[in-house]
Each structure stands twice: as C-alpha cells, then as structure tokens.
C-alpha cells in the first residue's frame, strides 16, 4: 500500500462521517459538553434506547472509523479526538461562511451556538414581555432588522439586538414598552467587583451568591413592583428603601411568642422528664427560629425569654442548667437575621396572674426561678464571650428596665457589655411596649398590655431625607412643609406596596413557617411600619443658619420639624388606615447614600457648605464624633426620645471608663431614672488581631500578644452592632478617623 493512499482513505471516511446531520450533532455534543456515555448521548439526542439502538450504533461506528471520536477504557465514555475537534471547528466555520455569503445575519446565542437571525423572535419578545400589540411589534422588528443589516460586525448578540430595539422604542416615544422589556442582571464588571468586595470584607462565597441575587431582585423591585413615582423618589434620594432586593420577600421583624411555640409541641413536652422538658423546649425554640430565619429580613425577638422558660427549670440543677443554656446559645449563634433575647429582672406585673399552660401555677409564683434563669443565662453569656469564636455571633440581649432591678445581675450585664456584648436597654418605667435591639418601638393599643404584641410583625420602615426638603425650600417654611409631605407620601406608598406584595407571598404559601397552615402562627393583621428620620439635625441647622448641630436653636427647630411630620403622618394614617410611627433607626446605608446624593446635587450651595458632613445622622440624634459630655448627650437623646416612637442612643464609652463596672451600672440607672432615656446602648472600641485571633479593648497599632501590626481590624458601634472599619463606608471611616468623641484613632 503506497503512502499517498492512506490520507485519501481517511479524508474519505471523514467526509462520509459528516454526511449525516445526526453524526454532526454527536460531534457538537461532545465538543460542548465533554465526554459522554452511550446512554447519555442517546438521551441528549432524544433517541429511544430500544427502537433506535441499531441506527445509533451505526452512526457511532461511522464516526469512530473516521478517527473523530474515541471510547475511553476506564469511564466507557466517548470523547473527541484531536482530529475530531479540528473537523467540528471546520464545520462551524463552513456554516458561518455560508450564512455570511448569503448576506444573512448571524447571532451568537447564550447557548454558545451560531444561529441565523430571525425577526419573528423580536416580535414574540415584544408581544410576550412588553405586552405590545402584534402589528406594532412587527413594525418595530422590521425597523430593527433594517438597522442591524447596516452593521459591519461578525456576529450579533442578544444584548446588542435588545439595545437596538430599546433605542427604537425610545425614538418612537414608547417608554412604557421599553420599561417592561428591561432585562434584569449584572454586568460582568459588577460580578467581578462583587467577588473582590466580599473578599475584602472577609465574607464567604455564599455572600457572593446572596449579593448577586439581591442585585437582580433590587432591579425587579425598582423597575416593576414599586409605582414609578416611588421608585424615582428612591433613586433620586428623597427616600431610602433599605435592602430593596429583600424588601418584597418578607417583613423585617417578628416578636416571637415562646409560649405559643412550645404549646404547638405540647405532646412531646408532656412525655419528657423534668430535666428533659427544658432541653426539649430549647431545642424546639432553636428549630423554630432556624426555620423562621428564611421568612424574616432583620430580626427575630424571643420576648420574655427568662419568664416563659421558668416553668421548665424546676428541679434542674445549676450545672445542668448552664450546660443546656450554653448549648442553646451555641446552636443559635450566627443565625441571620439577628436573634435577640428579651430578658426581665422579674415577672412583669401584667404577667403575674397569667397561668402557666398545663400547670397549676401562675407566672407570679415563679419569681425566684425566673431570677435564677436570668443569672444562669448571664453566666453562660460571659463564658462564651470569652471564647473568641462566639464573640461576634451570640444573640443580642434586650434588657428591660422596670420594677425592681437586681444590682448583681446589672453588674453581670455590664460585664458582658465590657467584653463587647451587643446589649440594648429598654426603659419601661413609664410605659409598656416591645423594643427591638435596633430601637424599633412597638407599643400596645390603648388599654392593652404588651402580651397583645406577641407574634406581631413590624413590616419595615422607609428613611426620609429631611435635609433634601431644606435644600429645596431655601428657608421658606411653607415650601419646606410641602416638600416633607411629598417625601412622606412616597415613603408610605412604598410601605403599602411592600405590604401588598408580602400578602401575595403569604397567599402563595411562600412563607409557611410563620404564616402558613390552617392556624397560622402569625399574620399581617395589626402590622406596624415606620418612617425613619435621617438628617434631622442637619436639616434644622440649615434652616436656622447654624454651623453647629448642638445649639439650642437647632434642637428647638428639630422638634418643630417633628411636629410638622406628626401632623403629616396623622393625615396619611386616616387615609390608609395603618399605624405609622416616626422613628430614628440607625441606617448606615441611608445616612451615607442620601448625603452623597445631596452633595452631588447641592454641593456648591451655601446651605451645603454650612453643614459639610459626609453622612447624615440616624439612630442617635447626635453623631458619635460630636464632642459633648456624656450627661449632655444623654439629656439631648432623652429629649429626642419623648418625641419619636423608636430610636437607639449609642453612648460612647472610653477604654478606661468601661473597666469601672460599678460606674457604668450607675450611669445606666441615671440615664433611665433621672433622664428617662428610653432606648440606649453603649459604644465601645475594640481591635481584633487576625493573626492570633484575639480581641483587645480600645484601638491599638500593634498586637500585645503576637506583636503584629498587620491584620488588625478596628470595631466601632453603629446602632446595635459592632462593625469592622473594613465594612464601614469610606465617608464614615474618614470622619471617625479624625478627632472627636468616637474616633478611629
């Protein structure tokens, strides 16, 4: 056999192998998906294993004889040979050349195939996605095809075609159709930046996925769910919707009813021993909050924790009690959204006569056991706080200040605070209500007790950019009041939309743990929401022409603004028949985003130059960096709390002050008893060394243990949370890096 005959025979076999469309399809599958087994190939080709077995075997044999595919011995899978790769690439080039030669448009699809342009697909998209009439859609598609034919590009892509269609819709004045046709997604650059940002902020790979999903849902909310006017109000910075991607999925906060949770599992508790009842109770609560964490956005509150569990600790020894509570705290550590435990120093008066389910006692008979449970819980907290792995992950504590306060327990609580525990004080000496760790305040209807608030949800809040109304009014009060009303109405419309969408999710049984079943655990009846004040002092300072935020004239005008808002909200409440609170909840995103947008719009105005702050106040009435005495701060915050329904005053504490637990405890009592400060927390400074994984009080430049100056992260208190400086927005980081009452120095 001569050497020049072998290539001819092989080329003949190759051409024969390509003479069948099914054989080319086999090559395509192996090219795009990699090695596939006999059965996998048949399945991809939609061939019947019995009916088409002979025919399929014939085609495989033809391709194999042409040396285009080979069968691996180990995996028994077919794969392309080098020749097979080259031949298949050649078939694609021939197909593309033929299409170009015929002056037809080619489209590279998301399925990595090259297809001929089909105008009818544009028509179908316009009719289906944009609800455009058929005749109009055909006219737009013809226009798009004419313009695409004029392009000198090798391939078209679906995004490019969509851009041309959108441009034509804008030219034709069909903005509403273009709006409906918008695709949701992230540009490649944004995805890369998400990976980078999560890495810088010490996140995990799940955070990338969550943030990508949040971004897509955010576009969906702003493009299709919110009324256009409300979406524009958010985008232009009149209001701020926190986490718009999660906004339509579920409510922000739920107040749990531990008694109801345990009643639903009463049969298992009845069968348990006395020791086993507490263990089972804690396990049931843990499971319930874990299931519910997928249906709440911000916080789950386990109210009256040491009261409702008191009946189950009778007969349990202290050592066993500590072990069970520690296991429970470890089990729920790190659950997102935040878990908070509401704790009492005794039995609240309105609960004393309440009968314990399945027992012949009332809660008022269990005062000593309630206190014993409180002490055990605080011991466990302190022990776990000294273990670095749990320091940032333990649930928050909401400490109710009412009735007789035990000095020893108070000292234990302040010890936890000194270790970096996230503790919120709720002063209930003059009123009833339930507080979240961030200062959301839910009060009962007149004549009712706090118990009526259990299983209630706080659907959320919307932040108001109060300085924007100041900029646009140019000092004229009548215009300022009208601007405030417009901002409030946009915010309330956003909240009503959120309620409607969440109601639809409940009807579709998408929130089964909390809202599902014949006898749902909770519902949206009597839900609460709020308007969140951002930049109140900055707005007042502009209107009175002051450069200081703490002058009496500024504070007086701030209270006047709240009076305006109260009148506005009262009128809106009568229209929508919903309870709306005015609150000041720390919202770092709103504080920085709204200030940034106002700097962009009004940065050159004299009003802006007068304030010149990179972020607006929220949560506390006074920014943490403003230098005032602790008592002056408490007095101003207390005055503010009398005028709003929810806030959180963060009181900065220096390193030397936190060591004196007695003095810190006395300050807590003075704030509540002498000044009636209602919702507050202490803000300490910590540094975490990533090398030796230890925490240190204050800000340090080198680790005392490993001597490293690298991998040190400074933590400050923003609202109820300790937040690392690497997570803080640059504007807040910059101002805290300077001098002041709470700096990053």
N, C-alpha and C positions, 0 to 999 in steps of 0.2 A: 504494500500500500504506500503510495507516494505521499510525501509530507504536505503537498499543496491541496490534497483532497480532504483532510481532516477538518480544517476550518470551514470548508464549504458545507460539509455534512452537519456540523454544529450550527452554523448560521441557518441552515435549512430547518433544523429542529427548533431553533429559537423562533423563527418566523411562523412555523406551524403552531407552536405553543401560543403565539399571540393572535392566532386566527379566531379565537373564541372569546366572547365578552366575559364569560364566567371565569375563564382562566386569568384574564387581566384583573378581574375583581379579586381573585385569590391573591395575586401579587400585591394589589393595593392594600388588602387587609394585613398582610404580613409586613408590608412597608410601614404602615401607620401604627399597628398595634404590637408588632414584635412577634416572637414565636407563639404559634397556636397549635393545639392538638387537632386530631382528625375530627373529633366531635365538636370542638369549638368552631372550627371552620365551617362545618355543616350548619351549625346553629346561626353563625353570622350571615350565612348565605340563604337562610330560611329554607333549607332543603330537608326533606323527610328522610330520617336515618334508614328506613326500610325501603321506601319507594324509590329513592334516588341514590341508593348506595352504589350501585353499579356504575351509574353515569358519573358520579362524583369521583370514584376510584379511577375511572378512565382519564378524567381531566388532570388528576394529580400525577398520574403516570406520565402524561404528555409533558407536564412542566418539569418533572424530575428528569426525564430523558434529555431535556434541553439544558440540564445543569443549572436551572434557575432557582430551585429550592432543594433543600436537603433535610433529612429527618435525623434529629439528634438521638443518640442511643439511650442516654440516661432519662431525659424527660419525655421522650417519644413525642416531640413537638416539631412541626415544620417551621423552617425559617429560610429567609432569602440568602442565597449565596452572593458573593461579590458581583458575579455576572448578573444575578437576578436584580440587585439594586440598580446597576447601570442600565439594564434593559427597561426596568419600570420607569426610571427617570427619563429615559429617552421617549417612552410612550407619552409621558406627560408633556414633554417639550413639543412633540409632533402635534398633539391635540391642541395645545395653546397656539402653535404656529398656524394651524389650520383655521382656528377661530379668528385670529388676527387678520389673516389673509382675506377672510370673508367680510372684514370690516365690522365684525360683531364685538360687543363689549364683553370683557371678562371680569368676573367677580371672584376675589379670593374670600372664601367664606370662613366662618369661625370653626368649621369642621376640617380645616386645612385642605379643602378641595378647591379646584378652579371650575367655575360654572359659567355658563352663558348668562348674560344679563337678561332678566325677564321683567318687563314693565308691569306685568299684572301683579307682581309681588308688592310693588309700591301701592297699587290700587287697593289690594287686600289689606295692607297695613293701615292705610288712611281710613278705610271703612271700619275696620275692626277696632283699632286702637284709638283713633280720633273721632269716631262716630260721624265721619263725613259722608254726605250723600254720594251715591255711586257715580253719577255723571260728573260731579265736581272733582271727585278723586281721580277719574280717568283724565280729566283736563290737566290737573296738577302733575300726574305721572308722565303725560306726553311732554310737558314743558321740561320736566327733569331729565327725560331721556334725550331731548334735543341738546341740552346744555352738557350732558355727560359725553355725548358723541364728539363734542368740540374739544374735549380734554386730550392731552397728549401724555397719558400715563400708561404704564404697562398693565396695571391691574386696578380695578376699582375695589373698594371695600365697603361693607355695610355701613360703617360710621360715616364714610365720605358721602355715600348716597344720601344718608339721612341729613347731612349738613346741607346738601343742595336742596332737598325737599323743604327743610326748615327755612332756608333763605327765600325760597319762592313763596312760602306761606306768609312770611313777614312782609314781602313786597306786595302781596295781594291783600294785606290787612287782615289776615286770618290768624290773629294772635292766639285766640282760644284753641283752635285746632293744633297750632304749634305747641301750645302748653300741654295738651293731652298727649302729644306724640313724644314728649321728652323721655328719654331713656334714663334709668337710674343706674348709677355705678360710680366707680372711682377711676380717675386717670392713673396710668401706670406710675407716674411720678408720686402721686399721693399714696399709693400702696407701698412703694419703696420707703417713703418718709414715715409711714406707719410702723414698718419694721424697725427703722432707725430710732424713732421716738420711744417705742416700747422698750427697746434695748437700753437706751439712755436712762429711762425711768425705772429700770430694774424690774420690768414686767416679765411675763411668760408668754409663750406662743399663743395660748388661748386668748390673751389680751388683743393680739393682732386680729384674730377672727372676730372677737366681740366688737372691736372698734370699726372694722370694715362693715359689719352688719349694721352697726349704729349709724354709720355714714349713709348707707343706702336707705335705711328707714327714715333718716332725717330728711333726705331729699323727697321721699314719698310724702311725708307729713307736710312739708312746706309747699310742695307742688300740687298735691291732690286732696289732702284732708282739710287743712285749715282754709277758711274763707280767704280770698286773695288779699283783702284789706288787712286781715290779721297777720298773714304771712309777711306781707310787705312791712308791717309795723315791727315785726321781729327782725327782719333782715336790715331794716334801716335804723334800728337801735332805739326805737321808742319803748319797746318792751323786750324782755329776755325770757325765752322759754328754755328751762333747764333740761338738758338731755332730750332734745326733740325726737331723737331716734327711738327712745324707750317711752316716750310721752304718751303714746296712744295704746300702749300694750296693757298697762296695769296701773293701779293707784300708787301713790308714794308711800303711805304709812298705814299700818293697821295696828290697833290696840287689841292685843290678844286677851281672851278670857280663859285663864288656866283651868278654872273650874269646869267650864264647858268642854274644853279639850279632854279633860280626864273623864268627864261624865260620858262622853262618847265611847270610852274604852272601859266603862264601869265593870263589865263582866270579867275582864282579865284582872282588874284590881281586886275584886271581891275574892277571887280564888287565891291570891297571893298571901304569904305570911306578912307579919307586921314589917319586918325588915325588907321583904321583897316588894312591898307596896311603894315605898319611896323610890327604890331602884327602878321599878316599872313605870312609876309616874314620870320620873325624869327622862326615861327612855322614850315614853310616848310624846312628851313635850318636845324633845330633841327631834324626833321623827317628823312631828307636825311642822315645826318651823323650817326644817330642811325641805319638806315638800312645798311649803308656802313661799320659800325664798324665790321660786320661779314666777311668782304671781304678785310680788310687791317690788317697787322700784328702789326705795330709800331706806326704810327702817321697819323692823318688827319690834313692838314693845310688849314684853311679858310683864304685865302690870300686877302689882301686889304679890310679887314673887314669893317673898318670905311669909306672906299671910296665907295664900292659898295652899302652899305645901306644908304648912304647920301640922295639919291633922295626920300626915303620913310619917312624921318623925318620932311620934310617941313610941317609946321603947327602943329606939335606935341609939346605940352608944356613940359617944362623940367621935371616936376614931373611925367608926364605920360611916358616920355622917360626913366627915371630912372627905373620906375616900369617894363616896358617891357624888358629892358635890364637885370635887376636883375632876372626876371622870366626866361629869356633865359639862363642865366649863371647857374641858379639853375637846369634847365631842362637838360643841357648837362654835369653838374658836375659829375665826377666819371665815365664817359664813357671810356671804354677801347676798342681799343688802345687810346692813348693820342689825345686830341683835342687841336690844337694850333690856336691862332688868330694872323694873321699878321696885324700890325697896322702901320699907316703912320701919320706923323705930318702935312701933307697937301696932295695935289694931285700930284702924281709923274708927272714929265714933259711929259713922253710918254703917259699919260692918259688924259692930259688936253683937247686935241681935240677930244677925244672919245665921241660919242653921247650916251646919256642915252636912253636905249630902251623905246619906247612908249612915249617919252617926247621930247620937242623941246629945250632941253638944253644939254650942254656938261658938263662933269665932272669938267672941269676947272672953270665953272661958280658957282660951289658949294663948293668953298674952305672954306667959313665961316661955312657952315653946317657940313662939314667933321670934322673941328676942334671941333665944338660943340658936335658932336657924340663921338669924342675921349675923351673929357673931361667927358662926361656922363658915358662912359664905365669905365674910371679910377675911378670915384666916386663910381660906383657900385662894382668894384673890391675891393676897400678899405673897403667899408661897409661889404661885405661878408667875407673878410679876417679876420675881427674882430669877426666873428661868427665861433667858433671852429669847428663846424660840416662841414664847407666847406673849411677849410684851405688847406687840402691836395688834394681836389678834383676838384678845379676850373681848367679850361683850362689854358694852358700856354700862355704867351704873347711873340710874336716875334716882337721886336721894331726895325723898320727900321730907321737908322741914315743917312739921306740925306736931302739936301736942307736946308731950314730954320727950326731950331729947337726951339720950344717954351719952355722957361725956366720954366714956371709954370707947364706945362704938364710933363716936365722932372722931376721936383720935385715930382709930384704925382706918377710917375712911380717908383722913388727911395723910396718913402714911402711904396709902395706895396712890393718892394724888402725887406725893413727892417722888414716887417711883415711876411716874409717867402714866398712871391710870387715867382713862377718859371718864371723868365724873361730872355730871351736871346736877346742880342743886335746883330744886323746885320749891319755892317758898309758898306754902299753902296755909299760913297762919291766918289769913283774912279772906280766903276764897277757896272754892273747890275747882278742880279741873285736872286734866291729864296733860303732861308735858312730854314731848319727845326730847331726845338728847340734844337736838339742834335748837330747841326752844319753840317748836311748834306747840301752840297752846289750844287745847280743845276743852271748852267749858260746857257743863250741862245746861239744859234748858232751865228756866226759872222754876224753882220748887223741886227740882230733881237732884239726885246725887250722882257722883262720879260713876257709879255702877251702871248707869244707863249708857255710858260711853264705851263700854266693853264691846268688842267686835265691830266697832265703828271704823270707818276708813277716812283718812284725810287724802282727798283725791290729788292735792298738789297746790302749787302756787305759781304765779307769774310775777316776775320782777318788773317794777316800774322805773323808768329812767326819769326821775324827778328833775335833775339838772337840765334835761332837754327842754322841759316846759319853761324853765327860767331863761335859757338862751333865746327861745323863740318869742318870749313875751317882752323882752327888752325892758323889764322893770314895771310893766303895766299889769296890775293885779287882775283886772277883768280878763285879759287875754291869758294870763297865767292859769287862772281857774278853768277857762275853756280848754286849754291845752291838757291840763290834768284830767279833765273829764274824758277827753278823746282817748288819752292813753289808758285810763281805767276801763273804758268800754271795750277797747281792743283786747285788753287782758282778760276781761270777763268772758267775752266771746270765745277766746281761746280755751278757757276753762270749761265752758259749756260744750264746746266741740269735743274736748277730751272726755267729758262725762258721757256723751252720746256714743263715742267710739268704744269706750270701755264697756258700756252697757251692751253694745253689739257683741263684743268679745265674750261677755258672760252668757248671753243668749246662745251663742255658738258653742258653749261649753269649753271654751279655751282656757278658763281659769277654774278648774274643777275642785281643787283642794279647798279654796276659800269660799267660792261662790256656787259650786256645783251641787247636784243632788236634789232630792225632793225636799229635804230640810237643810238648806244651805247654812254653813257656819256663819256667813255674813252676807250682806247685800249693800247696795248703794243708797238705801233709804237713809235720809238724815246725814248724808255725806257732807264733809266740810272742805272748804278751799280758802285760799287767801291771796291777797295782793301784797307783794313783798316790796318794801320801801328800799330803794337803792339811791344813795347820794343825797339823803335828806339834808344833812348839814351843809354840804357843798352848795345845794340849791339855795338854802336860806342865806348863806354868806354872800352869794352873788346878788340876791335881791336886796340886801341891806347895804351892799358895798363894802364888805369887810374882808380882810385877808386872813383873819383868824377864825377858826372853827369853834372856839370855846368862849367867845364873848357872850354876855347875857343877851344882847340884842339879837345875835344869831340864833341862840337857843329859843328865845321867845318867838322868833319868826318860824322856826322849825315846828313849834307847837301849833302855830297858826296854819301852817301847811297841812298838818294832820287834821285840823278842824275842817279845812276845805275838803280833804279826802273823805272824812267821815260823812259829810253831807252828800257828797257824790255817791259813795257806796250805799248809803241808805236809800237813795232814789233808785239805784240799779237793783238792789235787793227786792224792792217792791215789784219791779218789773219781771225779774227772773225767778222769784220765789225760792231763792237759795241763800243760805247763810254765808256771808263773805267776811273774812277777818282781814284787818290791816295788821301786818306783821313785819318783822325785820329779821329774816333768817339769813345767816351768812351764806353767800353765794359768790364764791371766788370767780367763777366764770362771768357772771353778770357784772360784778364790780370792775373787772378789767376790760371786758368786751365793750360795755357801754361807754366807759371812759375813753377807750381807744377810738371809738367811732366819733365821739364828741370832739376829741382832739383833731380828728381828720376834718370834721365839718366846721368847727368853730375855733380851731387852734390859734387863729390870728386875731380873734376878737379880744377886746379889753376885758370882757367878762371872764373869758377863759384864762387869760394871763393873770387875773386876780387870784384864781384858785391854784392852777398849775399843779394838779395832783394826777399821778399816773393810774390811780384806781379810785373808785368811789367807795364810800362806807356802806357796809351791810352787816347785819347781825348786831354788833355793838354800835351804839350811837357815836362813840368816839373811836377813831382809828388807833391801832395799837402803838403806832410810832409817835403819837402826840404825847408830849411830856406834861403830865399833871400828877398831883399826888393821888395815892390810892383811894383815899377817902373822897376826894373831889370827883374822881372817876365814878366811884360807887354812887355818890349823890346824883350825878348827872344821868347815869344809867337808870337809877331807880325812878327819877322824874320821867324819863322816857317810857319806862315800863307801865306807868299809870295811864299812858295814852294809847298803847297798842295792845293787841291780842296775840302776843308771842314775839319773843326776841331772845337773844343769848348774849349777855355781857361777859366778855372774856377779860378777867382781871390779871394783868401781867404780874408775875412774881419773880424776883431775882433769886439767884442760887443761894445766897446766904439766908434769905427770908424763908425759903422752903425747908430749911433744916430745923427751924423752930416750929414744931408741930402744934404746940400749945398756942402760940401767937397766931398761926394760920387758922386754927379752930376758932379762936376768939374773933378773928376777922370775919369768918363765915357767919357767926352768930350776930355780930354787929351789923353786917350787911342786911340780914333778914329782919332782925328785931328793931333796930334803930332807924333804918333807911327804907325798909320794905322793898328791897331789891328782890325781884321775883324769879328771874331765871338767870343763873350765872354759873361760870366755870372758871378755873384758874389756868393761866397760860404760863407754862414753864419753858425752859430752853434745855434741849438735850443734844448730845452729839453721839452718833453711832459709828463705831470703828468696824469697817467691813473686813479688816484683817484678822482681828482677834474676836470679832463678833460680840462686842461688849458695849453697853450704854454708859454714858457719863453725863452728869448734870452740868449744865452750862455749855458754852461754846468753847471748844479747845482747838488748838492748832496742831497738836501732836498727841498721839495716844499715850497715856501714862503707863500702859502695860507693855505694848509692843514697840513703842517709840516711833511708830509710823506716822507720817503726816499725809499720807495718801489714803484714799478710801474712807475719808471721814465725811459723814453726812450730818448736817445740822438740821434739827427739827424744831418747828415753831407751831403754836396752836392757832389754827384757823377755824373758828366756830367750835364744834365739839371734838375735832380731830387734830392729832399731831401729824403734820405734813412735812416731808423732807424738802429741803430747799431745791432739790433737783426736779421736783414736781411743780413747785410754785411758778406761776407766770413770771416772766422776766421783769415786768413792771413792779410787781410786789416785791420781788427779790431785790431790785435796785433800791427801793425806798427803805426796806428793812436792813439793807447793808449800811445805811447811814446812821447818824446818831439819833437817839430818841428813846422812848420808854421801852421799846421792844425791838432791838436791832439784831442783825446777823453778825455783828462784830464780835 
